[in-house]
Amino acid sequence: MKTPCDSKGAVVLTTHERSGYFTSVLGDDIDLRFNPPHEGALENVLHNTIAAGGSLAIIDEAYFMDADDMAMGLESFFRKESHPERLKLIIVCTHREAGDVLLAFLVMYCGIYNIIYGKSGVDVSIDLSRLVEHDNSRADVLHLAESGRWHATRPAEPQIVTSDMPYGDLVGHGALERSGFKRICRDVLIDVKGVRLLKVHIDISAVVE
């Protein structure tokens, strides 16, 4: 199957066993890479692809010994490359599912939306064919970034307290009004003689009568 990207070639980082996923879509003349130690750091591979006029890089997680190598390489690429948008990236993580932290990293930090995950066999090639011709939008992968939603990541609002505040104001009136075992965890800012604020983490376990 020929695609508009074939004219400029594609660099594919994968394994010998999985190369068929990609040659079945892009043809046998693509630039397949199988040896991470020989190729060097991922950010350099991607930079050199851009410098050589390449327009597409497909990164298969199976190519790496450790997922950290892929994640750190991508992070470095986006931090250092002047115009990373010149290279279309497709990431293949066949064994990962929605909710995985690496997938969230790809969407939130890297801004990569062309991701194939939770697929195997011919389904990988079908998704690849679609992504080569039509990029995913942010809406297509927003569910992968659930862990980055503000309500899940925002810190607890600090409370400024002073030494003369009633105990009930510190632990919360509701806790004092209800009986039973209570545990209160809270970060507070304490005004030290009006000079500076001291942040204190309070963890109280008590039986409130």
N, C-alpha and C positions, 0 to 999 in steps of 0.2 A: 504494500500500500504506500503510495507516494503522497507526500504532504508538502505544503508551501515551505516548510522549514528545511526540506532536503537540500535545496539549492545552496545553502550556506553550511550545511553539515550540522551534526550534533555530537556533542561529547557526552558519553554515557559512562558513569561510574557504577559498576555492578560486579557480579561474579560470573564465571564461565557457565555455571549451571543455570543462571537466570537470564542469560543474554538473549535467549529466544523471545522473552517478553518484549524486547525492544527492537530486535531485528525484524520481527514479524510486522511491526508498524512502520519503522523507518528505513528498512532495507539493510542489506549486508555491508554497505559501504560506510556506515557510521563509525565514529571514532570511539571504540570500546576500550575502556581502561579497567584492568583487573588487579593491579598491583599497587596498593596504597604506599608501601615503603619506597617503591620506585618513583611514583608520581609526586610524592611530597605532600606538603600541607594543602588542605582543601582550598584555602583562600588563594594560594598561589596558582593552583590548577584553574580556578575560576577566573582569576585575573589574566592568566596567559591565554585562556580561551577568548576573552574579550579582545586582548591585544592581537590575536591571530584572526580576528574578524568573525569569530563564532557568535551565533545568536541564540543557541539553545544548549542548556546543560541539564541532563537528567541524573539525579543523584539517588542511588538506591542505598538505603540504610545497610543492606546486607554487605555492601562493599567494605564497610568499616569493621574493625575488630571491636570497637567500642562506640556506642552512640555519642559519647562525649566528644569524640574526634570530629564527628559530623557537626554537632551543635556548636562547638567552639570554633570550628572552621568557618561556619556560616556567620557566626557573630563577628568574627574578625573581618570577614569579607565585607559585611555591611558597614562596619565601623571605618574601614580603611579605603575602600574603593570609592573613587570620586563619583562614578556614575554606574552603580550596580544595576540600574534599571535597563541598561543596554543588553543584559543577558537574561533571557527567559529561563526560569528555573522550574523544574518539575521534581518534586520530592516523592520517593516511593518508600512507604513504611508499611509493608503488607501485614505485619503482625500486630500493629497498634490499632486501638479503637478510640472513639470519641471519649474524652475525659482524660486522655493521656497527656502528661505534662509536656512531652516533646512536641506533640502536635500543637498544643497551645502556644509554645515558644515559637514555632514556625509562623503561626498566624500573627501573634501579638508583637513579637520583637522583630522578626525578619520581614513581616509583611508578605509572606509567601502564601498564596491562595491555591496554587496548583499542587495539590497533595493527593496522593493515592494511598489509602489506608484500609485495613480490614478486608482486603481482597486477596485472591489467589488465582493461579491458573490463567485461563483466558480472560477472566474479568480484569486482570491487571492491564492486558493489552487493549481491551475495549476502552477502559478509562484513559489510558495513555493516548490512544488515537483521538479521543474527544478533546483532551487537554492540549494536544499539539495544535489542533485547529482552532479551539476556542478556549480562552482563559476562563478560569473560575473567577467569580466576583467575590467581594468580601462577604456578601450575604450567603454565598454557598458554603462558607466554612466558619461562619460566625459561631456556630454551635461548638466548634472545637476550642473556642477561647472562653468557655464558661468560667474557668477558674480565674480569669482576669476581670470579671465583672466587678464594678466598684463596690457593690454591697458585700462582696465576699472578701475584698482586700483592704478596704479602708480601715485605718486604725481607729480604735475606740476614742471617742472625744475626750480629751483630758479635762479634769475638773480641778480648778484652783481652790485649794483649801488652806485654812490657817489653823494654828494650834488651838484657837478658841472656838472652833466650830463644834457643834454637838456631835456626839458619836453617830446619831441617827442620820445626820446629813452626809456622813462619810460612807456608811454602808448601805444607805437607802432606806427610806421609811417603810417601804413595802416589806422588806425583810424583817423589820421589827414588829410589824403588825400581824405577821403570820407565824404560827407555831411550827416547830419541827426543826430538822437539821438544815442548816443553811451554809452555803459556801459562797463567798463574795470575792471575785477577782476584779481588780480595777487598777488602772494606771492613773495616778493623780500628780498634780503639780503643787508643790508646797511653797508658799511665799516665805522666804527666810529673811525676816526683818526688812522686807521691802527692797532688798538689794538684788536678789536673783531668785530664780525659780529652780527648785529641786524636784526632779521627776522620781517618783517612788512607785514601785509595783507592790500592791497590797493583796494578799491572799489570806482570807480569813475563813476559818471553818468554826462554826459555833452552833450550839443549841439555843435557839431563841425562845424564851418563855413568854 
